[in-house]
Each structure stands twice: as structure tokens, then as C-alpha cells.
Amino acid sequence: MKIISIVIISTLTTLAIIGSVYAKPHNPEKAVARMTKKLSLNDTQQNHLRAFFDEKQTLKTERRVRYKARKSNKEKGQHQGPFAAILKKDTISVNEINQTIDEVYAKKRERHQGVLSSFVTFFNSLSTEQQQKVQPMLRKILHRSMGHHNKQRKHKFHMQGS
């Protein structure tokens, strides 16, 4: 049993080391270098692209902080999600749920404004030829990032007779 455990642990360690060597870490500077090479970006365009990646990183860090806070509150039994107050009521309405959903999406749109505006600034700084080259890249990135959520969904909650 001890030998089997040692073999399993050593195999997992080896796989972890190999995986870390071959993994492609997200490195904004490498992405800027690749896109500079593919699109022949000038210094201004590179700066706009870096600003976009900085905004993305800020958003990712903020999301991680919010996730940890939610997880901590959940572990303490203090769930404070947007629907917590509604679910404590004796009766709820479709309008309340829709309003809460709208508020959640509004906050999300507000958080993403920096990323969106920095991307638009970058994209608008490109020449027409560069924009045509970047569009297939963007489609590939969007397709990959959407995963199983790539179908457009309606966010409104509807009930018969309401």
C-alpha cells in the first residue's frame, strides 16, 4: 500500500511539473508582442492594447475579491446575494425579480465600462487593414471565452398570467 501511494504521488508530481512547463500562462506582455508582430502595431496602439489588458486584469482582481467575500459570507451563513432579501419575504412578484435582475446586470455593465472603453480605444486606433486582421482573432477569442454560454439567453423571468 505504501509503495502504491508513493507511485501515485510521484506520478501526480511529475504531471504537475510537466503541466506547468507546457502550460501557456496568460502574459499580457507576450500577447502585446504577438499582436504587435501580427498587426505591425505602432507605439500608440501598443499602449492602447496594454491599457486594455490592464483594465482586464483590474476587473479580474476585483472579481476575485468579490468571489472570496461571497464565499466567506456563505461559509458564515450570511448569504448576501442580490436575491437574499427577496427570498426572505412571504410573497414575491415577477416584477421584483425582474427589477433585481436588471440591477445585477446594470452593476455588471458598469464594472465592464473600463474594459469596453479601453478596447474601443484600441480598436479605433487601428487602421482598416489592421481591423480586418484582428476581427478573426477576436471571433476566435470570443468563441473560446464563451464556452457553453455561447447561446444568447433572455434574462427576464416570466410567469404565465403575470
Secondary structure, DSSP 8 states (H G I E B T S, - for coil): -HHHHHHHHHHHHHHHHHHHHH-----HHHHHHHHHHHHT--HHHHHHHHHHHHHHHHHHHHHHHHHHHHHHHHHTT----TTHHHHTSS---HHHHHHHHHHHHHHHHHHHHHHHHHHHHHHHHS-HHHHHHHHHHHHHHHHHHHGGG-S--------TT-
